[in-house]
Amino acid sequence: MDRTTRPLVVIGAFSASLVVGLVLMLWVMGGLRHVAAPAAIGGPFQLTDQTGQIVTEKAMQGHPTLIFFGFTHCPDVCPTTLFEISEVLRVMGKDADNVNAYYISVDPERDTAAAMKDYLSSFDPRLKGLTGNSEEIAKVLSEYRVYARKVPLKDGDYTMDHTALIYLMDRDGKFVSPFNLNRKPEEAASDLKRYL
């Protein structure tokens, strides 16, 4: 990219993100009542957890659910987020037994059930790692409107660029909102308890 097009790309990207942010803010605040609601988030899936058990969307029924999408080779965002979710579950005590917490892979090529089991051993034992074949993962990414893209590295390896939201689903498996972890674990735990 030459020096003259780089500022145009930056300005264009900033403008596009500003427009998307404004539209979402207006919709959330009720200012776009005549605009169609965004596409539903969530849907049926069938994945495998780190113990080899099949998990479907039916497992969410009756419990609030936190869902985070990531991959086991993630160097920073994923382990930090899983640690923060673990802290919220710890603070909740026994109430955390009534919460589903899923870590869904965006990298089915490397994230086998065994890899997920090994990776999640450092976090709260209530966290379930879900994976599947490429078609199963593509389906759940589409249903949850998750962006995920393989990014080649110079050494021939790759990393994954992906959406880093935590999805809060209610007891009926319906999307509530992104779950905010940028606060004390006690505050996040208190918020989550409202959905029990």
C-alpha positions as CSV (number, residue, x, y, z in Angstrom):
1,M,0.0,0.0,0.0
2,D,1.6,3.3,-1.0
3,R,1.7,6.5,1.1
4,T,-1.2,8.2,-0.7
5,T,-3.7,5.4,-0.4
6,R,-3.0,4.4,3.3
7,P,-4.7,7.6,4.8
8,L,-7.7,6.9,2.5
9,V,-8.0,3.3,3.7
10,V,-7.7,4.4,7.4
11,I,-10.3,7.2,6.9
12,G,-12.7,4.8,5.0
13,A,-12.4,2.1,7.7
14,F,-13.0,4.7,10.5
15,S,-16.0,6.1,8.7
16,A,-17.5,2.7,8.1
17,S,-17.1,1.7,11.8
18,L,-18.6,5.0,12.9
19,V,-21.7,4.5,10.7
20,V,-22.1,0.9,12.0
21,G,-21.7,2.1,15.6
22,L,-24.2,4.9,15.2
23,V,-26.8,2.6,13.6
24,L,-26.4,0.0,16.4
25,M,-26.6,2.7,19.1
26,L,-29.8,4.2,17.5
27,W,-31.4,0.7,17.2
28,V,-30.6,-0.2,20.8
29,M,-31.9,3.2,22.1
30,G,-35.1,2.7,20.1
31,G,-34.4,5.4,17.6
32,L,-34.8,3.1,14.6
33,R,-38.2,1.6,15.4
34,H,-39.1,1.3,11.7
35,V,-35.8,-0.3,10.7
36,A,-35.8,-4.1,10.7
37,A,-34.2,-5.7,13.7
38,P,-30.8,-7.2,13.1
39,A,-30.6,-10.9,12.2
40,A,-31.2,-13.2,15.1
41,I,-28.2,-14.4,17.0
42,G,-28.0,-18.1,17.8
43,G,-29.5,-21.3,16.5
44,P,-29.2,-25.0,16.4
45,F,-25.8,-26.6,16.6
46,Q,-24.2,-30.0,17.4
47,L,-20.6,-29.9,18.6
48,T,-18.3,-32.0,20.8
49,D,-17.0,-31.0,24.2
50,Q,-13.5,-31.6,25.5
51,T,-14.7,-35.0,27.0
52,G,-16.0,-36.2,23.7
53,Q,-19.7,-35.7,24.6
54,I,-22.1,-34.2,22.1
55,V,-23.5,-30.8,23.0
56,T,-26.4,-29.1,21.2
57,E,-28.3,-25.8,21.7
58,K,-30.8,-27.8,23.9
59,A,-28.2,-27.8,26.7
60,M,-28.7,-24.1,27.1
61,Q,-32.4,-24.5,28.0
62,G,-33.1,-23.5,31.6
63,H,-29.7,-21.8,32.3
64,P,-28.1,-18.5,31.3
65,T,-25.2,-19.2,29.0
66,L,-21.9,-17.3,28.3
67,I,-20.4,-18.1,24.9
68,F,-17.0,-17.0,23.8
69,F,-15.4,-17.9,20.4
70,G,-11.7,-18.4,20.2
71,F,-8.9,-20.9,19.5
72,T,-6.3,-22.8,21.6
73,H,-3.3,-21.2,19.9
74,C,-4.5,-17.7,20.7
75,P,-1.6,-15.8,22.4
76,D,-3.5,-13.2,24.5
77,V,-7.2,-12.3,24.1
78,C,-8.6,-15.8,24.5
79,P,-6.6,-16.9,27.7
80,T,-7.3,-13.4,29.2
81,T,-11.0,-13.7,28.5
82,L,-11.2,-17.3,29.8
83,F,-9.4,-16.2,33.0
84,E,-11.9,-13.4,33.5
85,I,-14.9,-15.7,32.9
86,S,-13.3,-18.2,35.4
87,E,-13.1,-15.4,37.9
88,V,-16.8,-14.5,37.5
89,L,-17.7,-18.2,37.9
90,R,-15.5,-18.4,41.0
91,V,-17.1,-15.4,42.6
92,M,-20.6,-16.8,41.9
93,G,-19.9,-19.8,44.1
94,K,-22.5,-22.5,43.9
95,D,-24.7,-20.3,41.7
96,A,-22.1,-20.9,38.9
97,D,-23.3,-24.5,38.7
98,N,-26.5,-23.1,37.1
99,V,-24.6,-21.2,34.3
100,N,-23.4,-22.7,31.0
101,A,-20.0,-21.3,29.9
102,Y,-18.9,-22.4,26.4
103,Y,-15.6,-21.8,24.6
104,I,-16.3,-22.5,21.0
105,S,-13.4,-23.0,18.6
106,V,-13.0,-21.0,15.5
107,D,-10.0,-23.3,14.5
108,P,-11.4,-26.8,14.0
109,E,-8.2,-27.8,12.1
110,R,-6.2,-27.7,15.3
111,D,-8.7,-27.7,18.1
112,T,-9.6,-31.3,18.7
113,A,-11.5,-32.4,21.8
114,A,-8.1,-33.4,23.3
115,A,-6.5,-30.1,22.5
116,M,-9.5,-28.3,24.1
117,K,-9.3,-30.5,27.2
118,D,-5.6,-29.7,27.6
119,Y,-6.0,-26.0,27.0
120,L,-9.0,-25.6,29.4
121,S,-7.3,-27.4,32.3
122,S,-5.9,-24.0,33.3
123,F,-9.3,-22.5,33.8
124,D,-12.5,-23.0,35.7
125,P,-13.6,-26.7,35.4
126,R,-17.2,-25.5,34.5
127,L,-16.0,-24.1,31.2
128,K,-16.8,-26.4,28.3
129,G,-14.7,-26.3,25.2
130,L,-16.8,-27.1,22.0
131,T,-15.4,-28.1,18.7
132,G,-16.4,-29.9,15.6
133,N,-15.5,-30.4,11.9
134,S,-15.2,-27.5,9.6
135,E,-18.8,-27.6,8.5
136,E,-20.2,-27.8,12.0
137,I,-18.0,-24.8,13.1
138,A,-18.9,-22.8,10.0
139,K,-22.6,-23.3,10.8
140,V,-22.3,-22.1,14.4
141,L,-20.1,-19.2,13.3
142,S,-22.8,-18.2,10.9
143,E,-25.6,-18.5,13.4
144,Y,-23.8,-16.4,16.0
145,R,-22.7,-13.8,13.4
146,V,-19.0,-14.5,14.3
147,Y,-16.2,-13.2,12.1
148,A,-13.3,-15.7,11.9
149,R,-10.5,-15.7,9.3
150,K,-7.2,-17.7,9.0
151,V,-4.2,-15.3,8.9
152,P,-1.0,-16.9,7.5
153,L,2.3,-16.2,9.4
154,K,5.7,-15.8,7.9
155,D,6.9,-19.1,9.3
156,G,4.2,-21.1,7.4
157,D,2.0,-21.4,10.5
158,Y,-1.2,-19.4,10.9
159,T,-3.2,-17.5,13.5
160,M,-6.9,-16.7,13.6
161,D,-8.5,-13.3,13.5
162,H,-12.0,-13.5,15.1
163,T,-14.9,-11.7,16.9
164,A,-14.0,-11.3,20.6
165,L,-17.4,-10.8,22.1
166,I,-18.9,-12.8,25.0
167,Y,-22.5,-13.7,24.1
168,L,-25.0,-13.7,27.0
169,M,-27.9,-16.0,26.2
170,D,-30.9,-16.2,28.5
171,R,-32.6,-19.4,30.0
172,D,-34.5,-19.9,26.7
173,G,-31.3,-19.8,24.7
174,K,-32.1,-16.4,23.3
175,F,-29.4,-13.7,22.8
176,V,-29.6,-11.0,25.5
177,S,-26.5,-8.8,24.8
178,P,-22.7,-8.9,24.8
179,F,-21.6,-9.6,28.3
180,N,-19.3,-7.0,29.8
181,L,-16.1,-8.2,31.6
182,N,-14.6,-4.8,31.9
183,R,-15.6,-4.5,35.5
184,K,-14.9,-6.2,38.8
185,P,-15.7,-9.9,38.8
186,E,-18.2,-9.3,41.7
187,E,-20.2,-6.8,39.5
188,A,-20.2,-9.1,36.5
189,A,-21.3,-12.0,38.8
190,S,-24.1,-10.0,40.2
191,D,-25.3,-9.1,36.8
192,L,-25.2,-12.7,35.6
193,K,-27.2,-13.8,38.6
194,R,-30.1,-11.8,37.5
195,Y,-30.6,-14.3,34.6
196,L,-30.7,-17.4,36.8
